[in-house]
C-alpha cells in the first residue's frame, strides 16, 4: 500500500490538547452528501439545504432582530468610516473571487462598452457584494475579512441569497469563531495545533518543511480561512463541506493531514521552498479527492 493510501493518522485527542482556546465544533448527526455544485439545480439545492439544516441556519434567522432585507439596505446605506472601508475592500475582493467561474465573471468589455459572454454571466457578483456588506452590519465588530468572500461565494452557488447569508453567519460565528477577528488569535492557535499534529503524524514531512525553511502556517492559514473553497477542485470542496457542516471544524485538520499524506512523497523530493509551497497550495496537477 502506497504512502498516499495509508490509514488516516489524526488523533483528535492530540488536536483537542493542542488547540487553544477550545471551541465548539458544532457537531451534528451525519448527513449524506450528493450532487455536484455545477450539476442539476435540484441536486445543488438538495445539498445546500442539507448544509442549512445541519448548521441550524433557520434558527439563526428567526432569532435575529433584523431580516436579511433590512441588513442589505443598511449595508448599502450606512456611511460611517468603518462601513465605507469594508465596502471598498469587498468591492476589490469580489472581482478576485473565482474569476474563472462565469457566475463571478462579467466577461470582457468590448470597445463599444458591451460585455462578451452569456446574458447571466457574473450574476452572483451583486449577491456576493450584498451578502458580505450585510454581514458587516450584523457583526460590526468583526466586519469584513479577506477570505470570507470565497466561503460566501461557494454558499451562493448552493443556496438562495438569504439562506446563504444565514449559513455564512453560522460558519463565522459557530463553526470557526474568532478566525476572522482582528489578530486572528483563534486561527493562529489552530494553525499552531495543526503544526504539532503534523510533527507527530508526519515527522519526515515536518522535518523536510523545516529544512526548506517553509513554515506550514504560510499555506495552512489560507486552507483554514477559506475552508478549502479556494484550494481544491469542486468535487473535493463539496465533500469537505459536507463533512464540515456535520462534524465541525476538526474536519479542517482532517483534510490538511489527508492532503499532506497524499503529497508526502512529492514534498520529500522538493529541492526548494517554492516548489514545496506550490504543492501545498494545491497547484500540483495531481487531483486530490478527499474520501472520508
N, C-alpha and C positions, 0 to 999 in steps of 0.2 A: 504493500500500500504506500503510495507517494506521500510526500510531506503535506500537500495541499488537501488530502482527504483524511488526515488524522482526526481522531475524536476531538471535539471542541474542548479545550483545556480550562476554560474560565471557571474559577471557583468564586461564586457570588459572595461567600463569606469574606474572601480576600478583598473584593470590591467594597463591600459594606464597611470593612475596617479601615480601608484607605480613604473613602470619601469623607469629606469634612466641609460643611456640616452635613449630617444625614438628612435626607429629604424624602418625602413620599414620592413613590414612582407610580402612583395611581394605577395599581394592577386591577384588571377586570377579567371576567371569565373569557376564555379563549374564543375568538370568533373566526371562523374560516374565511380566507380570502377568496377572491375570484375576479375574473375580468381583467381588463387592461385599461390603463389611463387613456389611451388613444383608441380604444376599442369602440364597441357599440355604446350609444348613450345610456341604454338600460344597464349595461354592465358597469359603466363608470359610476352611475348614480347609486347602484346597489353597493358598491364597495365604499363609496364616500359616506353613505348612510350608516354603514357598519361602524365606520370610524366615529361618526357623530354619536351613535348610540353608546359606543364603548367609553367615550370621554364624558358622557352626560352633558353635552353642549346645550340641550334644551333646558336643562335646569339652570344653567348659567344665564341663558337668555331671559327666562322667567324672573330670575332673581335681580336682574339689572333694573335700576330706576330709569334707564334710558333705552329706547328702542334703537335698533341699528340705524333706522332712518334719521332719528334725532342726532345720533353720533356723526353720521355722514354730513349732515347740514352744519353742525358745529365744526367739524374737521375742515370744512371748506371755507368757513367764515371767520373763525377766531383769528385775530391778527396780533396777538401778543408775540414778543420776540422769539420765545421758545417754539411756539407753534409754526411760525414762519420759517424758522431754521429747520424744523422737522420736515415741513413740506418741500423745502428746497432740496434736502437730501433725498427724500423719497422720489422727487422728480428726476434726479440724477440716476438713482438706482434702478428704477423700473425700466429705463431704457437699456440697462445691462442685465435684465432678468430673462434668462432663457431666450436670447436674441435669435437663436436658430429655430425656435418654435413659432409657427405662424400666428398663434394666438397672442404672442407678445412682440410681434414684429410687424410694423405698419407697412413694410415694403419700401422699396427705393423710390424717392421722389424724382419725377421726370423734370425736364427743363420747363415744362408748362405748369409745374406745380401740382401735377397729378401723382397719384400713388400707383405703383405697379403691384400686382398681386390680386388675391381673391377679395371679394367685397367685404368679407368679415375679418380680414387679416388684421391682427392687432386688437381684436375685440375685447381681450382681457386686460389691456393696459389701464383703462379707466377704472374698472372694478378694483384692480390692484391698488391704484392710487387712492381710491375711496376707502378701501378696507384699511390700509396702513394709516391713513390720516385719521380715520375714525378711531383706531385703536389708540392713537396719541391722546385723544380726548378721553377715552375710557380710562387710560392709565397715564396721566400726565407726568407722574414722577418718573416713569420708565420712558415714555415717549417712543421714538423710533430708533432702532439699532440696525446697522447693516447686517445682512444675512436673513433678517426677518422676511425680506422680500421673496426669497426662494421658497421658504416654508409656505407663506401666504399664497404665492403663485401656484404651487402644487395643489393646495387645497381648492383653489378656484377652478382648477381643471377637473375636480372631482365632485364639487358641490355647488349649490346655488351661492350667490354672493353673501347673503345673510347667514346661511349655515356655515360657510367657510369662515366668516368672521368669528362666530361663537366657538367653533372648533379651534381656531387660531388662539383665541383667548384662553381656552383650556390648556393648550400646548404651553403657552408662555407662563401661565400662572400656576398650573398644576403639575405638568409633566417635567418641565425644566425651569422651575422658579429660580430666579437670580442669574440665569445665563446671560440675559441681555441688559442687566443693570450696569450702571457706571462702575468701572473697576472689574466687573465680571468675576467676582470672588468665587461664586459657586461654580462657574465654568472652569476657572483655573484649578479649583480643588478637584474637580472630576478629571481634568486632563492630567493632573499630577497623580491621581489614583490610577488612571489608565497606564501611565508610565511604570508604576510599581507592578501592576498586573503583567505588563509585557515583560518586565525584567524577570518576573517569576515564571511565566508561562513560556516565553520565547527568549531565553537568555542569550543564545547566539545572535539573534536578530538585534536585541537590545544592545549587545556589545558592539555589533557592527555599526549601528547608528551612532554610538558614542565615538567609535573610531573615525567615522566620517565627519564628525562634528555637526551632526544633524539632530537637534532636539526634536523629539516626537511631537511636542506641542505645536511646532510650526505648521503641521498638517492636521493634527487632531482638533485644533480649535475650529478649523473650517468644517471638519466632519461633524462635530457636535452642534455647532451653531446652526448649520443648515439642515440638520437631521439627515445628512447624506443626500438631500434632494438635488444638490448641485454637484454631486460627486459621481454617482453610479448611473448606469443605464436605467431606463424606465422600469423594466421588469423587476430589477433588484430594489429600486427605491420603493416600489409598491409593496414588496414583500417586507422590507424593513419597516415601513409604516404600519402594515397590518399588525406586526408583532409589537411595535412601539405602542400603539394605541391599546393593545390588550395586555401588555406585560410591563409597560413603563420604561423609564429612561435607562435602566440597566441594559436594555437592548442596544444602546449606543456602544457600550463596552463589548457586548457580544459580537456585534458587526465588526468593530475595529479589530478584534483578535482574529475573527474568521478571515477577514481580508488579509491581515498580515501573515497568517498561515498560508493563504493562497499565493502570496507573492514572496514568501520567505526565501526561496532559492534565488529568485531574481535579486532580492535585496542583498543577500550574502555575496553575490557576484559583482556588485556595484564597485566601481573604482573611484567614484567621487560623489559628493553630497547632492549635486544637482541631478544626477541620474537616479539616485535613491528618492529624492524629493518628487521627481516626475512619476515614479512608480507609486509612491504613497498618495500622490494627488490623483491617482486613478487615470493617469494619462497613458498607461500601458495599453497596448492593443488587446491584451488578453481579457476576455469577458469574465467578469466575476458575478456569479449568480448565487445569492445567499439562500442556501437550503436550510431552513430552520426546522 
